[in-house]
Amino acid sequence: MQDALKKFYDYLDQPIKVPARFLLAVLCIPLGLAFTAPLWTIGMTAPQYPQGLTLDIYPHKVVGGNNGNDVNEINTLNHYIGMAPLNKAQLRDLDWIPFALGLLIILTLRVAVIGNIRMLIDLCVMTLYFSIFAMGRFVYKMWWLGHNLDPTAPVNVDPFTPAIFGTKQIANFVITSLPSMGSVMMGLFAGGVTAVMFWHLISGRLAAGRARKASA
């Protein structure tokens, strides 16, 4: 058992393969492009809004549809039910996302240039942690906004959680909330890093098996 663990730890110190280095560098492109695309899109339709209202959440800003006018209309509706406005101040978690994306790009390029398998695993773990934490904070913030309504608002509604993923009916509004292109590009990066890691772990296990058979 100890011998197997030593061999595994020794394997972790081996440099990653050249094709993997190239792939990691390429994966930085969609991660960098995630700065330019919305991470999440929220749409609202109702009889009085047949064309709908949209809200795009970027890594660094919140933008409404119809040349930005939709965000004002949505916040006006939120005011009537006592909900805090959807803006950068309320979604202040957006402030750290650009820095996290930049840090992931730097770490990925470092692994691509001088990394070993141990560093590759660390990168994969950090990417997974960032993804889970960011999604968790987004879900919590949506829950918080819908459960901290002003009791003195003109219209009283029961506390609710806005749509997170999919479509939800709230009063006479149909709300659709879905990941957008920025999340797709971040998912592409996370999936690529995870695939590279498992490729090295599986190929290392297969190589160790062949070595045992050859020495038998």
HELIX and SHEET records of a PDB file:
HELIX    1   1 GLN A    2  LEU A   12  1                                  11    
HELIX    2   2 VAL A   18  LEU A   33  1                                  16    
HELIX    3   3 ALA A   34  THR A   36  5                                   3    
HELIX    4   4 ASN A   69  TYR A   80  1                                  12    
HELIX    5   5 ARG A   92  ASP A   95  5                                   4    
HELIX    6   6 ILE A   97  ILE A  114  1                                  18    
HELIX    7   7 ILE A  117  HIS A  147  1                                  31    
HELIX    8   8 MET A  181  SER A  215  1                                  35    
SHEET    1   A 5 VAL A  62  GLY A  64  0                                        
SHEET    2   A 5 TYR A  49  ILE A  57 -1                                        
SHEET    3   A 5 TRP A  40  ALA A  46 -1                                        
SHEET    4   A 5 PHE A 173  PRO A 179 -1                                        
SHEET    5   A 5 GLY A 166  ILE A 170 -1                                        
END                                                                             
